[in-house]
Amino acid sequence: MYRNSLVKGFEMSIEQSLKLLRKKLTPYFSSKKAVDALTFKDLFRYANKHSLLNEEAVQRWFVYRDNRNSTAHDYGEQFAKETLVLIDGFINDVQKLIEVVEHE
């Protein structure tokens, strides 16, 4: 039960992070619609381009996203173990993203 809750929280946090990053990147684009059209990876690439996140952090976010995409297809124990290995780093990266988003 706890493992499943953690995995679900991981999934939800990734989705919320994506929304917050879109909001933060909007001033760099001609319209909100242009930002909304960006893929997950493109959003993080632009975050790097505009010095909001460094390249290493962006690469970790790609790993988180790839893992999250697996959750839609695999709820087994092995998947959960793979996700749990990422959690400590993910929490640190989410905290750094919050700082980026809150910084004016």
N, C-alpha and C positions, 0 to 999 in steps of 0.2 A: 504494500500500500504506500509506504513512504517513498520507495523507489519510483513508483508510477507518478506520485505527486511531484517529485523532483523533475522528472522527465517532462511532465506537462508544464511545469513552471518554466523550464528551459525553453520549450516551444513558444510559450506566450511571451516570454521576455525577448526572444528574437524578433517576433512580430512587432512588439511595442518599440523596440530599438530602431527597427526599420522606419516606423512612422515618425519617430522623433528626429531621426537623421534626415528624412525628407524635409521636415519643417525647417531644420537648421540650414539645409542647402538651398532652400527656395530663393533667398536673396541673390544667389549666384547665377540664377537663370532668368530668362525673359518672362516666364510665367510659371504658375503652380502646375499647370498642365504639363509643361515640359519636364518638371521634376517627377511628377506622377508616372510619366512614361518610362522612367529609368528602371532597369532591372536591379535586383538586389546587389549584384556584383558591381554594376555601374555606379550605384549610389556610393558604395564604399570606395571605389576608385576615385570618384570626385571628392570624397572626404579627404583622401590622401592628397589629391591635386591641390586642394585649398588649405592644406596643412591643418586639417582638423584631426586627422589620425595619421600615424606613421605607417609605412609599408608593412612592418611586421604585424601590427595590430590588424590591418586590413586582411592579411593572409590568414590570421587566426579566425577572423569573422567568416572568411570563406569556408574554413573547416567547420565552424559551428553551423553554418547554413547547410553544408553538405550533410552533416550529421542530422540536422533537423529534417531535411528532406527524406531521410531514411525512416523517420518516425511514422510517416504516412503509410509505410509499407511493412514495417517490421516492429512489432511490439514485444519481441521475445527478450529473453534474459540477456543474450549476447549484446543486443543493441543497447539495452539499458546499461550494461557494464561499460560499453564504449562511450556512452553519454556521460556517465559518472566520472570517467577519467578527465573529461573536459571541464567539469563544473567549476573547480577552483579558478582556473584561468578565465573562464567565462565570467564569473562574478567580478573579477578584477577588471576585465575589459568593459563590462556593463557599467561599472562605477566610473571608469575613465570616460566612457561615452556620455554619461550623465553630466560630468564636469564640462565636457565640450558643448553639450546642448544648452546647459545653463549659463555658460559664459557669454556675455554680451559682446 
